[in-house]
Amino acid sequence: MAPVNQSAITMFILQNFVDDPWIQDVLFCLLFALFMAAIAGNGLIIATIHSSPNLHTPMYFFLVNLALMDMICTVTV
């Protein structure tokens, strides 16, 4: 019979990515800009498809679902 794993995690250490406050600010601004671009782009796709009756076909229905899932995953992460 195989031995049972007896390991246990007793603590969790969260460390900084970088220690320089200026680099932290630059990274925050860069990642926030990418986040806002993703949200704005997907929102624009959804608004365009919703506002145009010509785009109410199954292909665009699935495109809206994909944009919504991308927004949800982006906001969740």
N, CA and C atoms as a LAMMPS dump frame, in Angstrom:
ITEM: TIMESTEP
0
ITEM: NUMBER OF ATOMS
231
ITEM: BOX BOUNDS ff ff ff
-5.0000000000000000e+02 5.0000000000000000e+02
-5.0000000000000000e+02 5.0000000000000000e+02
-5.0000000000000000e+02 5.0000000000000000e+02
ITEM: ATOMS id mol type element x y z
1 1 1 N 0.841 -1.174 0
2 1 2 C 0 0 0
3 1 3 C 0.89 1.243 0
4 2 1 N 0.515 2.256 -0.774
5 2 2 C 1.311 3.48 -0.893
6 2 3 C 1.159 4.334 0.359
7 3 1 N 2.245 5.023 0.749
8 3 2 C 2.146 5.895 1.919
9 3 3 C 1.248 7.105 1.627
10 4 1 N 0.599 7.594 2.644
11 4 2 C -0.311 8.735 2.519
12 4 3 C 0.487 10.022 2.704
13 5 1 N 0.164 11.034 1.921
14 5 2 C 0.823 12.327 2.038
15 5 3 C 0.403 12.987 3.348
16 6 1 N 1.37 13.328 4.179
17 6 2 C 1.096 13.901 5.492
18 6 3 C 1.469 15.379 5.581
19 7 1 N 1.77 16.033 4.451
20 7 2 C 2.21 17.428 4.503
21 7 3 C 1.022 18.358 4.739
22 8 1 N 1.3 19.479 5.387
23 8 2 C 0.279 20.488 5.661
24 8 3 C 0.911 21.87 5.554
25 9 1 N 0.182 22.81 5.005
26 9 2 C 0.653 24.188 4.89
27 9 3 C 0.192 24.939 6.128
28 10 1 N 1.135 25.569 6.821
29 10 2 C 0.783 26.256 8.061
30 10 3 C 0.829 27.772 7.945
31 11 1 N 1.445 28.335 6.887
32 11 2 C 1.467 29.778 6.717
33 11 3 C 1.518 30.14 5.233
34 12 1 N 1.162 31.397 4.966
35 12 2 C 1.122 31.916 3.607
36 12 3 C 1.857 33.244 3.598
37 13 1 N 2.857 33.39 2.734
38 13 2 C 3.655 34.616 2.668
39 13 3 C 3.366 35.309 1.343
40 14 1 N 2.922 36.554 1.42
41 14 2 C 2.656 37.367 0.24
42 14 3 C 3.788 38.373 0.099
43 15 1 N 4.507 38.335 -1.028
44 15 2 C 5.659 39.199 -1.222
45 15 3 C 5.387 40.213 -2.327
46 16 1 N 6.125 41.312 -2.286
47 16 2 C 6.023 42.343 -3.322
48 16 3 C 6.635 41.854 -4.627
49 17 1 N 6.1 42.364 -5.728
50 17 2 C 6.708 42.086 -7.035
51 17 3 C 7.978 42.914 -7.193
52 18 1 N 7.87 44.195 -6.852
53 18 2 C 9.03 45.096 -6.84
54 18 3 C 8.949 45.953 -5.584
55 19 1 N 10.091 46.454 -5.133
56 19 2 C 10.118 47.27 -3.921
57 19 3 C 10.129 48.769 -4.197
58 20 1 N 10.46 49.165 -5.395
59 20 2 C 10.537 50.585 -5.74
60 20 3 C 9.131 51.149 -5.946
61 21 1 N 8.739 52.18 -5.169
62 21 2 C 7.377 52.743 -5.304
63 21 3 C 7.106 53.334 -6.687
64 22 1 N 8.135 53.897 -7.348
65 22 2 C 7.92 54.472 -8.679
66 22 3 C 7.567 53.384 -9.685
67 23 1 N 8.261 52.255 -9.627
68 23 2 C 7.973 51.143 -10.537
69 23 3 C 6.596 50.556 -10.232
70 24 1 N 6.225 50.508 -8.955
71 24 2 C 4.889 50.032 -8.598
72 24 3 C 3.814 50.921 -9.212
73 25 1 N 4.019 52.246 -9.16
74 25 2 C 3.054 53.173 -9.751
75 25 3 C 2.97 53.007 -11.265
76 26 1 N 4.115 52.836 -11.91
77 26 2 C 4.138 52.653 -13.37
78 26 3 C 3.425 51.358 -13.754
79 27 1 N 3.714 50.274 -13.026
80 27 2 C 3.052 48.997 -13.314
81 27 3 C 1.552 49.082 -13.061
82 28 1 N 1.163 49.77 -11.986
83 28 2 C -0.268 49.93 -11.712
84 28 3 C -0.95 50.684 -12.848
85 29 1 N -0.346 51.787 -13.284
86 29 2 C -0.948 52.57 -14.373
87 29 3 C -1.027 51.764 -15.661
88 30 1 N 0.012 51.012 -15.964
89 30 2 C 0.017 50.191 -17.176
90 30 3 C -1.063 49.111 -17.119
91 31 1 N -1.129 48.392 -16.012
92 31 2 C -2.123 47.324 -15.896
93 31 3 C -3.539 47.877 -15.82
94 32 1 N -3.708 49.039 -15.173
95 32 2 C -5.03 49.649 -15.124
96 32 3 C -5.472 50.112 -16.514
97 33 1 N -4.533 50.642 -17.298
98 33 2 C -4.864 51.057 -18.668
99 33 3 C -5.263 49.843 -19.513
100 34 1 N -4.544 48.733 -19.372
101 34 2 C -4.918 47.517 -20.099
102 34 3 C -6.281 46.999 -19.655
103 35 1 N -6.549 47.066 -18.351
104 35 2 C -7.844 46.643 -17.826
105 35 3 C -8.971 47.499 -18.411
106 36 1 N -8.778 48.806 -18.401
107 36 2 C -9.818 49.695 -18.917
108 36 3 C -9.996 49.521 -20.426
109 37 1 N -8.914 49.251 -21.154
110 37 2 C -9.029 49.019 -22.597
111 37 3 C -9.827 47.75 -22.87
112 38 1 N -9.609 46.708 -22.072
113 38 2 C -10.352 45.459 -22.255
114 38 3 C -11.837 45.665 -21.944
115 39 1 N -12.138 46.37 -20.861
116 39 2 C -13.531 46.619 -20.497
117 39 3 C -14.206 47.513 -21.536
118 40 1 N -13.525 48.574 -21.953
119 40 2 C -14.11 49.492 -22.937
120 40 3 C -14.301 48.813 -24.291
121 41 1 N -13.332 48.028 -24.713
122 41 2 C -13.449 47.338 -26.001
123 41 3 C -14.597 46.351 -26.02
124 42 1 N -14.71 45.549 -24.973
125 42 2 C -15.817 44.591 -24.914
126 42 3 C -17.157 45.293 -24.751
127 43 1 N -17.171 46.364 -23.988
128 43 2 C -18.411 47.14 -23.856
129 43 3 C -18.837 47.756 -25.173
130 44 1 N -17.87 48.208 -25.942
131 44 2 C -18.174 48.775 -27.262
132 44 3 C -18.721 47.71 -28.213
133 45 1 N -18.165 46.517 -28.155
134 45 2 C -18.678 45.413 -28.979
135 45 3 C -20.123 45.114 -28.61
136 46 1 N -20.402 45.021 -27.321
137 46 2 C -21.758 44.708 -26.858
138 46 3 C -22.725 45.822 -27.236
139 47 1 N -22.327 47.077 -27.02
140 47 2 C -23.209 48.202 -27.339
141 47 3 C -23.488 48.292 -28.833
142 48 1 N -22.491 48.046 -29.657
143 48 2 C -22.675 48.11 -31.109
144 48 3 C -23.644 47.045 -31.59
145 49 1 N -23.46 45.832 -31.104
146 49 2 C -24.343 44.741 -31.525
147 49 3 C -25.755 44.95 -30.998
148 50 1 N -25.867 45.463 -29.791
149 50 2 C -27.197 45.693 -29.213
150 50 3 C -27.941 46.814 -29.939
151 51 1 N -27.216 47.822 -30.398
152 51 2 C -27.885 48.978 -30.995
153 51 3 C -28.243 48.793 -32.47
154 52 1 N -27.622 47.851 -33.167
155 52 2 C -27.879 47.673 -34.591
156 52 3 C -28.735 46.428 -34.837
157 53 1 N -29.942 46.596 -35.367
158 53 2 C -30.798 45.429 -35.635
159 53 3 C -30.225 44.484 -36.692
160 54 1 N -29.359 44.985 -37.57
161 54 2 C -28.755 44.125 -38.594
162 54 3 C -27.811 43.095 -37.993
163 55 1 N -27.348 43.349 -36.78
164 55 2 C -26.379 42.463 -36.144
165 55 3 C -27.029 41.477 -35.173
166 56 1 N -28.332 41.312 -35.244
167 56 2 C -29.02 40.374 -34.354
168 56 3 C -29.136 39 -35.028
169 57 1 N -27.984 38.428 -35.308
170 57 2 C -27.909 37.093 -35.903
171 57 3 C -27.164 36.186 -34.928
172 58 1 N -27.26 34.877 -35.125
173 58 2 C -26.61 33.961 -34.173
174 58 3 C -25.114 34.191 -33.999
175 59 1 N -24.406 34.552 -35.073
176 59 2 C -22.971 34.772 -34.944
177 59 3 C -22.688 35.904 -33.963
178 60 1 N -23.447 36.989 -34.041
179 60 2 C -23.224 38.122 -33.16
180 60 3 C -23.752 37.841 -31.755
181 61 1 N -24.749 36.972 -31.632
182 61 2 C -25.206 36.53 -30.311
183 61 3 C -24.058 35.853 -29.577
184 62 1 N -23.341 34.98 -30.259
185 62 2 C -22.209 34.301 -29.629
186 62 3 C -21.043 35.265 -29.396
187 63 1 N -20.888 36.263 -30.249
188 63 2 C -19.852 37.264 -30.041
189 63 3 C -20.14 38.089 -28.787
190 64 1 N -21.408 38.421 -28.563
191 64 2 C -21.788 39.132 -27.331
192 64 3 C -21.515 38.259 -26.116
193 65 1 N -21.841 36.968 -26.208
194 65 2 C -21.565 36.074 -25.084
195 65 3 C -20.063 35.993 -24.807
196 66 1 N -19.256 35.938 -25.849
197 66 2 C -17.808 35.897 -25.675
198 66 3 C -17.302 37.188 -25.04
199 67 1 N -17.827 38.334 -25.479
200 67 2 C -17.412 39.616 -24.908
201 67 3 C -17.828 39.711 -23.439
202 68 1 N -19.028 39.237 -23.12
203 68 2 C -19.471 39.248 -21.722
204 68 3 C -18.596 38.35 -20.846
205 69 1 N -18.261 37.175 -21.352
206 69 2 C -17.405 36.276 -20.577
207 69 3 C -16.016 36.867 -20.394
208 70 1 N -15.516 37.554 -21.41
209 70 2 C -14.213 38.202 -21.283
210 70 3 C -14.263 39.309 -20.239
211 71 1 N -15.347 40.081 -20.219
212 71 2 C -15.495 41.132 -19.22
213 71 3 C -15.581 40.537 -17.813
214 72 1 N -16.366 39.487 -17.666
215 72 2 C -16.524 38.856 -16.356
216 72 3 C -15.205 38.289 -15.859
217 73 1 N -14.493 37.605 -16.729
218 73 2 C -13.199 37.028 -16.316
219 73 3 C -12.177 38.112 -16.015
220 74 1 N -12.178 39.191 -16.788
221 74 2 C -11.239 40.281 -16.547
222 74 3 C -11.514 40.954 -15.211
223 75 1 N -12.768 41.209 -14.921
224 75 2 C -13.112 41.854 -13.66
225 75 3 C -12.865 40.925 -12.472
226 76 1 N -13.13 39.65 -12.653
227 76 2 C -12.948 38.703 -11.558
228 76 3 C -11.48 38.53 -11.197
229 77 1 N -10.636 38.423 -12.208
230 77 2 C -9.207 38.233 -11.935
231 77 3 C -8.628 39.506 -11.381
